[in-house]
Amino acid sequence: MVKSNSTEKIKYDCVGLGVNAVDYLCVLDPYPHLDDKVDVIGSSVQGGGPVPTAMSTLAKLGARVSYIGKIGADPEGEFVKSQLEKERVDTQYLLIDEKIKTARAFIWVDKRSGKRTVALDRDKKNYIKKDELKFLASISTRFLHMDAREPDINILAARWAKKQNAQVCLDVGSLRGGVEKVFPFVDHLIVSKRFACGFVKTSDPFVACQEFMKKGFKTVVVTIGEAGCVYKSENEIFHSPGFCVKVVDTTGAGDVFHGAFIYGLLKKWSLKRIARFANACAAMKCRKLGGRAGIPTLREVESFMKNLEQQR
């Protein structure tokens, strides 16, 4: 970890805290059943992890961001760091531990649908310790984005954010223990349909949004894949439809959505504009293999949305 020599706080639009990994992706056709043997028809190695990919999205859209996470002093860790730096994400607060292995994610993509299966190889030794975050006192941010993988660390970071009136966003993709402990510190809950409906025990994302709002969030967003998202605030609830694209790979689509959504919050856009913009960014990402390769620039998103409007 590199620290700033200045006594003045470093200011960011958004700081991300969460798990990272090296993504090893392969495209399969046909997608195998148990005990099958198939050939890989396409592959890629990219930086991965929900929060790092959201930070990469924000950086590509023009925001100033920093990522906090833990890597090993191994080739995979160096790859994670170098990829973030190429994507203009500040990595000076990245924690490097010589005693751990950097996490890896093995991802199988079905060529016909673009849907994927993800297996994360991450040891509990990769978890962040509270005393490793003392540097937070030297940082200022408008938003904090987390993934609830380490609830106690998320709570520590959220308390830090609240002390400086920063807003806290939480991404949860699947059901896991301890997540609810983080809820009281979160302003914007942006979660997958799988998590939302599983947690609330409903099949209706609208119902899930309404139930989550009772927990005191400012906004709740449930992403529903190619169908877009459902958005609930104190005063309104609506469905924002997705965009039709030729899907190559859905890996990272939700993560890109989160980054784009936070960008809209930074710009103080209307809720409906934010949702539509985030849906567009997520759809555009799906046109390429991997979570990072297809992240669009602001100009590309604006052009994409303008062209669709003209075609109506």
JOPEPE-V765736 format. One record per backbone hydrogen bond with DSSP energy under -0.5 kcal/mol. NH is the residue of the N-H (numbers start at 1). CO is the residue of the C=O. If there is no record, write none. Layout:
NH:CO
NH:CO
This chain:
2:92
10:138
12:140
13:64
14:64
15:143
16:66
17:145
18:68
21:48
22:103
23:21
23:46
24:22
24:105
25:23
25:44
26:107
27:42
28:109
29:39
36:33
41:27
42:27
44:25
46:23
48:21
52:19
53:49
54:50
55:51
56:52
57:53
58:54
59:55
60:56
61:57
62:58
62:59
63:58
65:63
66:14
67:90
68:16
71:95
73:97
74:72
78:74
79:75
80:76
81:77
82:78
83:79
84:80
85:81
86:82
87:83
88:85
89:84
90:65
90:88
94:91
95:69
97:71
97:95
98:96
100:97
104:121
105:22
106:119
107:24
107:105
108:117
109:26
109:107
110:115
111:28
111:109
114:110
117:108
119:106
121:104
122:120
126:123
127:124
132:129
133:130
134:131
136:133
137:134
138:135
139:136
140:10
142:12
143:13
144:167
145:15
146:169
147:17
153:150
154:150
155:151
156:152
157:153
158:154
159:155
160:156
161:157
162:158
163:159
164:160
164:161
165:162
166:161
167:142
169:144
170:188
171:146
172:190
179:176
181:178
182:179
183:179
185:182
186:183
187:168
188:168
189:187
189:219
190:170
190:188
191:189
191:221
192:172
193:223
196:192
197:193
198:194
199:195
200:196
201:197
202:197
205:203
208:204
209:205
210:206
211:207
212:208
213:209
214:210
214:211
215:212
216:213
217:212
218:187
219:187
220:232
221:189
222:230
223:191
223:221
224:228
227:224
228:225
229:240
230:222
231:238
232:220
233:236
234:218
238:231
240:229
241:239
245:243
247:245
248:286
249:286
250:114
253:250
256:252
257:253
258:254
259:255
260:256
261:257
262:258
263:259
264:260
265:261
266:262
267:263
268:265
269:264
274:270
275:271
276:272
277:273
278:274
279:275
280:276
281:277
282:278
283:279
284:280
285:281
286:282
287:284
288:285
295:292
298:60
301:297
302:298
303:299
304:300
305:301
306:302
307:303
308:304
309:305
310:306
311:307
312:308
312:309
